[in-house]
Amino acid sequence: MVQFSVYQNTNPSSKKAFPFLVDIQSNLLDDLRTTVVIPLAPLSTVDKPISRLCPILEIDTKKYVAVTQQLAGIDRKLLGKRVADLSEYRSDFIAALDFVISGI
């Protein structure tokens, strides 16, 4: 799996609010059955996202918010179809994760 790839969310209870999941786990851990993801919500559904914590990104001309504070570990089998590559936002994801851990 490629880090910062975006997948369709297949979970019936959360896919409406978070249609996509971005895999942020290092490629060095590809042999693990699980991976760490950040859910993506349509920008129009998020009220005043904290810019450093929740970067705004674009997939197929639509804007989404990475809801970093809701990151989760999930079984790779639960990921849907790969739909995009967000590696261009790598520094934004790293900064958001750093903010969660250090507050800086």
Backbone bond lengths (Angstrom), bond angles and torsions (degrees), N, CA, C in turn:
res aa  C-N    CA-C-N  psi(-1)  N-CA   C-N-CA  omega(-1)  CA-C   N-CA-C  phi
1 M - - - 1.446 - - 1.528 108.56 -
2 V 1.298 115.21 147.21 1.449 120.38 -177.79 1.536 109.68 -100.62
3 Q 1.332 115.21 126.63 1.461 120.38 179.00 1.528 109.92 -57.30
4 F 1.319 115.78 140.24 1.460 126.12 -179.46 1.531 113.20 72.98
5 S 1.326 115.77 19.10 1.468 119.70 171.31 1.520 108.66 -79.28
6 V 1.330 115.28 146.79 1.468 121.79 -179.79 1.523 108.54 -107.02
7 Y 1.341 115.08 135.26 1.453 121.52 -179.09 1.524 110.36 -125.53
8 Q 1.302 115.67 151.69 1.461 119.69 173.65 1.528 107.90 -66.56
9 N 1.317 115.82 141.26 1.459 121.78 176.29 1.532 107.41 -84.10
10 T 1.315 117.38 120.25 1.465 121.32 -178.31 1.522 113.22 -96.06
11 N 1.327 117.53 -2.17 1.463 120.81 -178.30 1.525 110.21 -75.00
12 P 1.340 118.24 114.98 1.470 120.85 -176.83 1.532 114.53 -58.27
13 S 1.338 116.86 -29.58 1.465 118.85 -176.64 1.529 113.87 -83.36
14 S 1.328 117.76 -14.91 1.469 118.61 -177.65 1.527 114.76 -125.48
15 K 1.329 118.05 -8.60 1.470 118.44 -172.84 1.525 114.45 -69.42
16 K 1.312 118.01 -20.32 1.465 118.63 176.64 1.536 110.16 -71.41
17 A 1.318 116.56 -45.86 1.471 121.27 179.73 1.522 111.55 -73.73
18 F 1.329 116.32 -35.52 1.467 122.46 -177.14 1.532 109.05 -130.04
19 P 1.310 117.74 83.86 1.465 119.84 -175.26 1.528 114.07 -68.27
20 F 1.342 117.25 -19.64 1.457 120.50 -177.86 1.521 111.27 -132.60
21 L 1.338 115.02 154.71 1.458 122.99 175.21 1.523 107.48 -127.76
22 V 1.325 116.59 133.77 1.466 119.77 177.19 1.528 108.32 -105.43
23 D 1.319 115.30 126.47 1.462 122.49 -179.73 1.527 108.04 -80.44
24 I 1.326 116.77 115.50 1.458 120.58 -177.51 1.526 112.94 -104.91
25 Q 1.316 117.12 -2.20 1.460 120.74 -175.90 1.526 111.37 -71.53
26 S 1.317 115.99 143.52 1.460 121.95 179.36 1.527 111.25 -59.85
27 N 1.321 115.43 143.14 1.468 120.92 176.45 1.525 112.12 -62.72
28 L 1.326 117.44 -20.13 1.460 121.01 178.72 1.529 112.03 -64.71
29 L 1.335 116.12 -17.14 1.465 120.77 -177.90 1.525 112.43 -106.16
30 D 1.322 117.00 24.32 1.462 121.34 -177.98 1.522 114.06 -61.29
31 D 1.317 118.43 -22.51 1.467 120.55 -178.93 1.526 112.79 -77.12
32 L 1.329 117.19 -11.70 1.469 119.75 177.51 1.518 110.14 -73.80
33 R 1.312 116.64 149.37 1.459 122.14 179.24 1.534 111.23 -74.93
34 T 1.326 116.08 -22.84 1.460 120.99 -177.92 1.523 111.11 -109.18
35 T 1.314 115.07 164.07 1.453 120.99 175.46 1.525 108.67 -144.77
36 V 1.320 116.74 161.92 1.465 122.22 -179.87 1.528 107.85 -102.27
37 V 1.337 114.47 129.98 1.460 120.27 -177.83 1.528 111.14 -127.70
38 I 1.324 114.06 155.16 1.467 121.39 171.17 1.526 106.09 -115.98
39 P 1.336 117.09 127.09 1.468 119.01 177.67 1.528 111.56 -72.58
40 L 1.322 115.35 147.68 1.461 122.02 177.22 1.516 109.16 -113.66
41 A 1.330 115.88 129.09 1.464 122.50 179.52 1.524 109.06 -113.88
42 P 1.323 117.16 145.09 1.470 118.45 174.61 1.535 109.57 -57.32
43 L 1.312 117.46 137.04 1.463 121.75 -178.41 1.526 111.70 -55.10
44 S 1.318 116.75 -36.98 1.467 120.90 -177.64 1.531 113.35 -64.39
45 T 1.336 117.77 -14.63 1.467 120.65 -177.60 1.527 113.58 -100.81
46 V 1.327 116.77 -2.60 1.469 120.62 -176.55 1.522 109.18 -111.41
47 D 1.323 115.62 123.68 1.455 121.45 -178.60 1.526 110.23 -88.66
48 K 1.311 117.36 114.10 1.467 124.60 176.29 1.531 113.54 51.22
49 P 1.320 117.77 67.36 1.474 118.85 177.84 1.525 111.16 -65.00
50 I 1.317 116.07 142.74 1.461 121.83 175.54 1.530 106.39 -74.59
51 S 1.316 117.38 114.35 1.465 121.24 -169.30 1.526 113.99 -57.49
52 R 1.296 118.30 -42.48 1.479 120.14 -178.24 1.529 111.43 -71.21
53 L 1.321 117.34 -34.53 1.460 122.57 -178.82 1.522 111.87 -82.73
54 C 1.304 116.55 -36.42 1.467 122.19 -172.52 1.530 110.71 -125.27
55 P 1.330 116.77 79.02 1.464 118.21 -178.63 1.528 112.21 -62.17
56 I 1.312 114.68 145.36 1.464 121.59 176.81 1.526 107.18 -96.26
57 L 1.315 115.66 130.85 1.458 121.16 -177.94 1.517 110.65 -136.38
58 E 1.309 115.01 172.01 1.458 119.88 -174.02 1.525 110.82 -125.08
59 I 1.347 114.54 134.04 1.461 122.26 174.09 1.519 106.76 -130.31
60 D 1.318 116.77 118.86 1.473 121.74 -179.80 1.525 112.35 50.69
61 T 1.295 117.08 49.67 1.469 126.90 178.52 1.531 114.78 66.23
62 K 1.334 118.06 6.57 1.473 121.09 176.46 1.517 108.57 -107.58
63 K 1.345 115.75 142.41 1.461 121.17 -177.22 1.531 110.77 -94.49
64 Y 1.329 113.66 138.21 1.466 122.74 179.51 1.518 109.17 -132.26
65 V 1.322 115.11 158.80 1.459 122.14 176.95 1.521 107.95 -113.75
66 A 1.317 116.21 130.10 1.461 120.93 173.63 1.526 107.13 -80.75
67 V 1.313 116.65 113.68 1.464 121.87 -176.36 1.534 107.47 -90.26
68 T 1.310 114.52 73.85 1.463 122.62 -171.35 1.520 112.74 -57.67
69 Q 1.305 117.95 -36.42 1.469 120.75 -178.33 1.526 112.44 -65.78
70 Q 1.335 117.73 -9.22 1.463 120.87 177.85 1.529 111.73 -110.26
71 L 1.335 116.60 24.36 1.458 118.64 178.96 1.520 109.62 -59.52
72 A 1.332 115.42 152.96 1.459 120.40 -175.59 1.519 110.61 -152.10
73 G 1.302 115.09 156.70 1.454 121.39 171.25 1.520 107.94 -97.99
74 I 1.333 116.32 129.93 1.464 119.90 179.76 1.525 110.31 -136.39
75 D 1.318 115.75 160.83 1.457 121.94 174.78 1.522 108.60 -68.14
76 R 1.294 117.50 133.42 1.471 121.54 -178.85 1.531 112.41 -57.75
77 K 1.323 116.48 -29.37 1.464 120.90 -179.53 1.529 112.30 -63.53
78 L 1.332 116.99 -19.04 1.462 121.31 -178.53 1.521 113.07 -85.01
79 L 1.330 116.30 -7.17 1.460 119.27 178.03 1.526 109.49 -77.90
80 G 1.323 114.87 137.93 1.457 119.94 177.44 1.516 111.41 -83.66
81 K 1.295 114.85 -154.63 1.463 122.50 -178.76 1.528 110.69 -65.46
82 R 1.342 115.88 139.38 1.472 121.19 175.32 1.521 107.65 -73.31
83 V 1.351 116.30 128.64 1.467 120.16 -174.80 1.525 114.54 -120.94
84 A 1.318 117.96 -15.46 1.464 118.96 -177.02 1.521 110.78 -164.84
85 D 1.324 114.46 166.54 1.454 123.13 174.85 1.529 107.24 -122.42
86 L 1.331 116.18 121.56 1.466 120.42 -179.25 1.527 111.73 -109.75
87 S 1.314 117.78 27.38 1.460 120.00 -178.90 1.529 112.26 -61.59
88 E 1.325 117.54 -22.18 1.470 119.77 176.75 1.530 111.89 -65.63
89 Y 1.338 116.86 -17.43 1.466 122.23 179.08 1.538 111.60 -100.38
90 R 1.324 116.89 15.25 1.465 121.87 -176.44 1.523 112.02 -49.82
91 S 1.307 117.74 -50.02 1.476 120.30 -177.21 1.530 111.57 -63.96
92 D 1.332 117.90 -32.02 1.469 120.99 176.82 1.528 111.18 -67.09
93 F 1.339 116.39 -42.18 1.468 120.17 178.23 1.526 111.17 -65.84
94 I 1.322 116.79 -43.68 1.459 120.85 179.64 1.531 110.39 -62.31
95 A 1.323 117.34 -42.41 1.469 121.73 178.69 1.529 110.72 -64.00
96 A 1.325 117.40 -39.70 1.471 121.19 179.77 1.530 110.45 -65.77
97 L 1.331 116.57 -42.43 1.467 119.95 178.44 1.526 110.67 -66.75
98 D 1.300 117.30 -38.96 1.461 121.11 176.94 1.528 110.47 -62.84
99 F 1.316 116.10 -39.23 1.467 120.68 178.73 1.524 110.86 -64.09
100 V 1.337 117.57 -39.31 1.465 121.27 177.82 1.535 110.19 -61.93
101 I 1.322 116.11 -41.86 1.460 120.78 -174.25 1.531 112.33 -81.66
102 S 1.326 117.09 -45.03 1.464 119.46 -172.40 1.520 115.09 -108.20
103 G 1.345 116.47 -16.86 1.454 119.03 -177.52 1.511 113.12 77.07
104 I 1.306 115.79 8.30 1.469 120.57 -178.81 1.518 109.74 -109.98
